[in-house]
């Protein structure tokens, strides 16, 4: 006698929607597409907006077959479910020639054009290390790319809350044009976080540019600003105090040896900003800037310093000694600075003894979970 009853279904068929979406969340695009074929319920889960809010697309300079398929899949799904997108990250991996930058420009132009028409939820955009000052970017392609990106930023400016263009390496005029696109609709921007570290090309004295000051005066709700020291001036600090003191919490400042950093900043400007923005913390990241006279001119006592990091330093430089850089800097910020010293080479007897003395004197600050002072020794 035949059994006419329906076959017993797997317990997976009764998995609650919230659990099923969680399972799909951890699958890559390929596995998601396969899972969507299991049944109608799983196919519907595939179209859940929560699965497509965050996307990363990596453009590879010399991609393998697997990476090419990965890129094509990421691009296709981003377009298909673009209306749900909230956080988009674009990565460039080893761009190496002019045809690549042209292809990147054309592909990104199509993607941004599509998102500009279908998306109204994007709040976070990251496109790092464009390095537009490299020779692989031809002038025409470069100009068109900036124009298209500016048009997209203008379109989404009212909803965007985070923008990361670290390493773009633009001219002063190009960079200000792009930043101005965030405020072009209302002549002011309420974006809360911007990363423009290495946004401008090397060697530019951005701090003396009225165009840059005018551009920055249009931002009225910054909480976190990451940028280079060659952008800082008394005028900029006054602008931040006037327009962002109610919201400003963090300034991340990179100072590179090849960027102009000899400008004189008034301690009064820092004091006025700190007074109006009581939640403000400032983090300094020094790249190969290690001499005491340079650091002392930058690290004014009026600055609410949260952390200091000396990176890519070569302590074998005959023009530099640990004293007085460390022994004078640490006491100046004893009230709010944690000490962390990382070494990756054998120190000389004198250096080793100085580190021991510093540790003994400031032991109560080290690893205090509050603030920190970092020295990274390069491998030799």
N, C-alpha and C positions, 0 to 999 in steps of 0.2 A: 504493500500500500504506500503510495507516494505522499510525502509530507508537503502540503500546500502552503505551509506557513512561510512568511518572509524570512530571509536569512538574517541572522542576528547581526546587528550593526556594532561596529567598534565603539568603544567608549569615547573615542575622539569625536564622533559625530555629535555628541551631546556636550562638547566643551563649551562653556559660556563664552559669549562674544568677547568680553574683556580679556579672558585668558587667551583666546585664539589670536586676538590682535597682539598680545604680548609675545606670543610665539613667533608671529610673522615679523615683529619688530627686530628680532635677532637674526633673521634670514637675510642673505644677500639677494640681489635682484633675480639671479638665476633660480635660486631655490624658491623664492616667492612665486615666480611665474609657474613653476612646476606644482607647487602646493595649491595654486589657484585652480588647477585642473581636477582636483580631488572630488569636489562636489560644489553645488550651487552656493552653499553657505560659505565655503572657503573662498569661492570666487568673489563673493560680496565683500568678504573681509579684505581681500586684496585692494579694494577700492576705498578702504577707510582712510579718511584724510589724515588721521594721526600718524599713519605710516610714512607719510611723504612730506612732513614738515621740515625736515633737515636733510640736505643733500650736499655731497662733496663730489666735484667733478675734477679729475686730474688729467691735464694735458701732458702727454709724454713726448719728449723730444725725439727719442728713438725707441718707440714702443715695440714690445714683443707681440706676438699674435694674441696671447692671453690678455695683455694690457689693452690692446686695441679693442677687443671684444668688451672688456670691462668699461672702457671709455664710451663706446657706442651705446652700451646698455644704460649707463648712468645718464647720458645725454637724452636718450629716448624716453626713459621714465620721468626725467625731470620735466620734459615738455608735456608728456601725457598727463601727469598729475601736478603740473605747475601751479594750478589754482590754489593748491593747499600749502604751497611752499612758504615757510617763514624764515628759514636760515639757509643761506646758500654760501658755499665756500668753493672758490675756483683756485686750483693749484696748477702751477707750471713746474714740470720736472725736467730739468736739463734742456732748456731751449738752446738750440745750437746753430741755427741758420735762418736766413731770411725767408725761405719758403714756409718754415714752421710758424714764424710770427704772422705771416700773411694768412695761413690757414687758421691759426688761432683767432685772429681778428674776425675773419669771415664767420667762423663757427659761433663765436661769442656774440657777434652782432645779431645772428639769427636767434640765438637763445634769449638774449635780452629783449629783442623785439617781441618775441612770443610772450615772455613773462610780463612785459609792459602792457600787453593787451588783456591777459587772462588773470593776472595775479593782483590781489589787493591786500595781501597779508604779509608781504616780505618785510621783516623788521631788522634783519641782520645780513650784511653782505661783506664777504672777505675775498679780496683778490691780492695776494701778496707776491712780492718779488717780481714785478713786471720788468724792472730794470730797463726802462724805456730810453735810457741814455746809451745803451749798447748799440753797436754798429749793425746788429742783425735786424734792428728796427729801421726800416726805410722811412724817410720823412713823410711820404704820402700815407703810408699805412699807419704810422704813428699818429698823425694828425686826425685821420679818420677814426682810429680807435678811441682817442680821447673825446672826439666829438660825439661818438655813439654812446660812450659810457656816461658822458655829461648829460645827454638827453635822457638816458635811462634813470640816472639819479634825480633829475628834475621831475620825472614822472612819478617816482616813488618817494619823493622827499618828505611828504606829509606823514608817511607811515614808517619810514626808516628810523631805527633807534641806535644802530651800531654799524660803523663803517671801518673796515681795516684795509688800508692801501699801503701797508708797510713795504718799503723797498721799491716803490714805483719809479723813483729817480726821474722826476720831471723838471722842466725849467720852472722858474718862478711864475711866469705868466700862465703856463699850462696848468700848474698845480692850483693856482688861485682860481682859474676858470673852472676847474673841476669842483673845487670846494664851494664856489659861488653857486653852482647848480643846485646845491642843497637848500639854498635860500631864495632862489630866483622867483618862486611863486608868490611868496609873501614878504620878501626882503628880510626874512629872519628864519633861522633854523632852530628846531627844538630837539635835535638829535642829542642823545645823552653820552655816547662814547665814540671817540674817533682815535684811530691809530694812524698817525702820519709820520712814524719813525722812518727815516731815510726816504721820505716822500719826495724831497727835492734832491737835485743832483749835488754831488760833492762840491765843496769849495764856495757855495753860495752864502753870502751874508744876508740871509733872509731877515734877520732882526732889524735891518735898516730900511726895509721896504714898506712904504706907505700902502702899497697895494695889498700886502699880506695883512697889515693891521686892519685895513678896511674889511678884508674878507673875514678875519676872525671876529670882528665886532658884530657880525650877523648871527653868531651862535649864542643862544640865550638860555640853554639848559644843560650845559656840559657837566657830567659827573666825573668822567675819566678822560684825560687827554694824554696821549702818548706821542712824543715828538722829540726833536733834536734841540740841543742847546743853542745851535746857531739860529734858532727862531726866537730866542728869548730877548726881550728888551724891556725897559721901563714902561714903554707904551703898551706892550702886550700884557704885562702884569696888571696895568691899570684897566685894560679892556676886560680881562678876566674878572677883576674885582667888580667892575661896574655891571657886567651882564650875567655873570655866572656864580657869584659868591654864595648865593642861596643854595646852589646844587653841587658845587665843585667839591669832590672828595679826594681825588688822586691825580697827581701829575707824575708821569713817568718820563724822565728826561735822559736821553742818551747824548753823551759828549764824545765824539770821535776825534782822534788826533788830526785827521785830515779836514775836519769841518772847522770853520772859523769859530773860535771860542774866546777871543781876547776882548770882547765888548765889556764895558763896565756897567754893572747893574747896581742900582742903588739899594742898600739894605732897607731903606724906607719903603720902597715899592713892594718888597717881599713882606715887610711887616704889615703894611696896609692890607695886602691881600690875605695874609694869615689871620688878621683881626676880623675881617669881614667874612672869611670862610673858615670858621672854627673847626670844621671836620676835615680840613685839608691835610693830606700827607704827601710828601714829595719823595720819590725814589730816583736816585741818580745811578746811572750806568756809564762808567768811564771806560772807553776803549783806547788803551795805550796812552791815556793821559794820566801821568803818575807823579810828575814833579810837584813839589810842595807849593811853589809860587803860583802855578796854574790852578791847582785844587783850592788853595786858600782864597783866590780871587773869585772862584765860583761858589764855594761852600760858605756862604755868609751865615752868620749866627742867627739872623732873623728868619731863616728858612725852616719850616717845620719838617725837618728831614726824617724820613721813615727808614730808609736804607741807603747804603752806599756800596756799590760794587765796582771793584777794579778788575777789568777783564782784559785778556790778551796782553798782559804786561810782561815785559822782559826785564827781570830784575838784575840781569847781568849788565845792563846799561851802565857804563862808567859815570854818567852824569847824574845818576840817581842813587840815593841811599834811603834805607827804610826810615831813618831818622832825618828830618822831623815829620815826614809825611804821616806816619802812624802815630807817633807820640804826641803830636800836636792836634791831629784831627780827632782822635778818640776822646780826649778830655773835653773838647768843644761840644761834643754831642753825647756826653755821658748820660744825660737825662732821658734819652730816647733811642739809643742805638745799641743794638745787639752786635756782638763780635763773633764772626765766624771766619776762621782763616784756614783755607785749604791749600795744601802743598802737594806738588807732584814731582818734586825733585829733591835731591840732597842739598840742604842749605849749608851755607858756610857757618863756621863757628859763631861769628858775630851776629849773623842773621838769626841763627837758631836761638842764641841767648836773648836777643831782643824779643823774639816771639814768646819765649818763656816769660820774660819780664812783663810783657803786655798781658799775657794770659793771667799771670798772678795778680796784676794790678786791677784788671777788669773782669775777674773771674765771675763776679755776680751778674755780669751782663751776658756772658756767653751761653748760648742755647736757652735763653730765657723765654722763648716763644713770643717775644714782643717784636723787636726790630733787629736788624742785622747789618753787619759790615762785612763784606765778603772780599777776600783776596784770592784769586785763582792763579796758581803758578803754572806756567805752560810746561809741557813735557819737553825735555831736551835730550 
